[in-house]
Amino acid sequence: MHPWLRAVAVLAFAVTAAPPALAAPARPSTWRYDKTYASSWDEYQAMRAAAHGGTRITWRNLPDWTGLWEHAGGFHFDPGQTGPKADAPLTPEYQARYDKKLADIAKGIQWDPLSACLPAGYPRWLLEPFLREYILRPEESWLLTEQNAEIRRVYTDHRGHVPADEAYPLWEGDSIGFWDGDTLVIHTNNLKAGEYQRDQPDFSDQATTVERMRKIGPDAIEDIVDVYDPVSLTRPWHVRQLYRRVKTPNLRINHWSCEENNNVVQTPNGSTDFLLPGDKGYREPGAPPAAATAPPAKPPGAQ
């Protein structure tokens, strides 16, 4: 082959065999918190409009949140809390409930639904101290915690929320979202009523949230959250959560069952007790819970 033909052939092969250039990473968002909104949905729609409908995310520009993470802000829903009481904008009813909760805790009376092996649920999910993992796809993101294998699914495929006539309260709610540059914007509704944390206020099943999650460094992810709840809050509760990368080599998230080793019970006065071997009702680790016993049948004609 003539030398110049050989050179052309080699150049053509190099061009066709080279992998396509990666798309540029998604740009940072330019959103600013400079207005108030009547509802979380209004705020979410304003964010979507500011992002011109959202950034088109593909596998080539999907942000990289791989690895394991943990919450870095303690057990206060607002990590900026400085005193013993949360500075939440509570309605009078929910402020009274919160004051009573704190007074009971001071007396040693406290019961956490987690002691019955129930999920933390969202938004308490944001604070739990267990390992986390974020699995991102262009059309959906999975936000996982090791505790009770709780998974939040955020749909970014342009679907809306579950229709109102089909919706019901869920532990993690119903979450939809879009990408604003490198920021995952999430709207969540259809939540169960609950508490933000053991010594934090309660929220109602009318609570909804808007979140903006983004990676702010190689080892840090922030989640800015606005909670709206017309029943428990007089205005949105604006907080910032921070998550740090866990760097322990070869660490894994494992599935475990709270129920297989649970000997925590609620006492008649509403506090918590731990059953020890020999106590009535104690269950050996791994043993199945006691079967429910039906009441004896009444004889014919008995009232």
Sequence and secondary structure as in RCSB ss.txt:
>XXXX:A:sequence
MHPWLRAVAVLAFAVTAAPPALAAPARPSTWRYDKTYASSWDEYQAMRAAAHGGTRITWRNLPDWTGLWEHAGGF
HFDPGQTGPKADAPLTPEYQARYDKKLADIAKGIQWDPLSACLPAGYPRWLLEPFLREYILRPEESWLLTEQNAE
IRRVYTDHRGHVPADEAYPLWEGDSIGFWDGDTLVIHTNNLKAGEYQRDQPDFSDQATTVERMRKIGPDAIEDIV
DVYDPVSLTRPWHVRQLYRRVKTPNLRINHWSCEENNNVVQTPNGSTDFLLPGDKGYREPGAPPAAATAPPAKPP
GAQ
>XXXX:A:secstr
  HHHHHHHHHHHHHHHS                   SSHHHHHHHHHHHTTT     TTT     SEEEE STT
 SSTT  SSS    B HHHHHHHHHHHHHHHTT    GGGGT    TTGGGT  S EEEEE SSEEEEEESGGG 
EEEEE SS     TTT   BSS EEEEEEETTEEEEEEE B  EESSTTS EE TT EEEEEEEEEETTEEEEEE
EEE TTTBSS EEEEEEEEEE  TT       SGGG  EEE TTS EEE  TTSTT   TT             T
T  
